Amino acid sequence: MHHRAGNHLIDITGDTGRAHADAIAVHLKNDATNGTTRWFIGSYVPGFERTEKGWRINHFEYKLKVIDGNADLT
């Protein structure tokens, strides 16, 4: 399993923020019978809030754009 994210964008307004990062994930299983890989392409969209203990994630979303490969490899 390999996950990679890039093109990070962050928008902060006061004590809240949102981020965006393009993401690619590859799941691999060499002995799988219906293909050895499954690809996921999308973006991460987390939300943040500043608390008395610092910044905390208050929302997390993955927006899937493309999925391809062996459906048994989730």
C-alpha positions in Angstrom: 0.0 0.0 0.0 1.3 3.4 -1.0 -0.3 6.8 -0.5 1.1 10.1 -1.9 -0.3 13.6 -1.6 0.9 16.9 -3.2 -0.2 20.3 -4.3 -1.2 21.3 -0.8 -3.3 24.4 -0.5 -4.3 25.9 2.9 -6.8 28.6 3.6 -7.0 30.1 7.1 -9.6 32.5 8.3 -9.4 33.5 12.0 -9.6 30.3 14.0 -10.7 28.0 11.3 -9.0 26.6 8.2 -9.4 24.2 5.3 -6.8 22.4 3.2 -6.7 20.6 -0.1 -4.2 18.1 -1.4 -4.3 16.0 -4.5 -3.8 12.3 -3.7 -2.9 9.0 -5.3 -3.0 5.6 -3.6 -1.9 2.3 -4.9 -2.8 -1.0 -3.2 -0.6 -3.9 -4.2 -0.9 -7.6 -3.5 1.5 -9.8 -5.6 -0.5 -13.0 -5.2 -3.9 -11.6 -6.0 -5.9 -13.5 -8.6 -7.7 -10.7 -10.4 -4.8 -8.3 -10.9 -2.1 -7.2 -8.5 -3.0 -3.5 -8.1 -5.8 -1.1 -7.5 -5.4 2.7 -8.0 -7.3 5.5 -6.3 -7.0 9.1 -7.5 -8.7 12.0 -5.6 -8.1 14.7 -3.1 -8.0 15.1 0.6 -10.1 18.0 2.1 -9.5 18.4 5.8 -10.9 21.2 8.0 -9.2 22.6 11.1 -10.0 24.7 14.1 -7.8 26.4 16.6 -8.5 25.3 20.2 -6.8 26.1 23.5 -4.6 23.1 22.8 -3.6 24.2 19.3 -4.9 23.4 15.8 -7.1 20.3 15.6 -8.7 18.5 12.6 -12.5 18.9 12.8 -13.5 17.5 9.4 -11.9 15.1 6.9 -13.2 14.2 3.4 -11.7 12.2 0.6 -13.1 13.1 -2.8 -12.6 10.1 -5.1 -12.2 11.0 -8.8 -10.9 7.7 -10.4 -10.7 4.1 -9.2 -9.2 1.3 -11.3 -7.8 -2.2 -10.9 -8.6 -5.2 -8.9 -11.8 -4.5 -6.8 -10.7 -7.2 -4.2 -7.8 -4.9 -3.1 -9.6 -2.3 -1.0 
